Amino acid sequence: KRIDPLYNEYFNANSTDDLPHEDRKKRLCELRNREAYLLPAYHMISTTFADLHDTPQRMSAKGVISEILDWKNAREFFYWKVKRRILEADVEKKLKLVNKNLNHGQMLSMLRRWFIESKGPVQNYLWDNDKAVVEWLADSAEQQIIADNIKVIQKDALIQKIDTLASKKRRHRIGSSNRFASENGSKTT
């Protein structure tokens, strides 16, 4: 069924069984002609509707993209975006080497915290500026601070591993003591 009342009239008239063959053919021809007449309008509407889903404004409203770019600034935007991702990936590799339990979100959160500690809370808005983060990550003094932070993460991971091993050994000793007590207790009764 369609919205068009004339099409619906032709369709309903053609769907009755009591029509002679010639009238049925005539109605079917009218139905096809009406479809051909409506096709350009439906095509235009469907194309416009589909295009609405791919406009930068719509994608920005849905949160799929962070901002709408001018073509003349696109190359610079993506240069800083890719450079930032590469430098962040380098730091993530170093973090993953010292603590395999960290996920991507935790590592980015640490990096953001270090950035804000370095720049100060007043300039934390710069975290969203790819160029500012690249400059921060490429600065040799900041690289040393990041390396020091990674060493702290490494020490924390080592302490956590030692605690885990110690608690396993403690549980093992307690379990052995309980078995020993139960075995000795059962022999004396």
Number of C-alpha atoms within 10 A of each C-alpha: 8 8 7 11 10 13 19 14 12 18 17 12 17 19 12 9 9 9 13 8 10 9 12 17 13 13 20 17 13 17 20 14 13 15 14 11 11 13 12 11 11 12 11 11 12 12 11 11 11 11 11 13 12 10 12 15 14 14 16 13 12 11 10 10 13 10 12 12 12 9 9 8 9 11 12 11 16 12 12 18 16 13 15 22 14 13 15 17 15 12 19 20 14 14 22 17 12 18 17 10 10 13 12 11 9 12 18 15 11 16 19 16 16 16 21 17 12 14 15 11 11 8 12 16 10 14 18 10 14 19 18 14 22 20 13 18 19 13 12 11 11 16 14 11 14 17 15 12 16 21 15 13 15 18 14 14 16 14 12 12 12 12 12 12 12 12 12 12 12 12 12 12 12 12 12 12 12 12 12 12 12 11 11 11 10 9 8 6 5
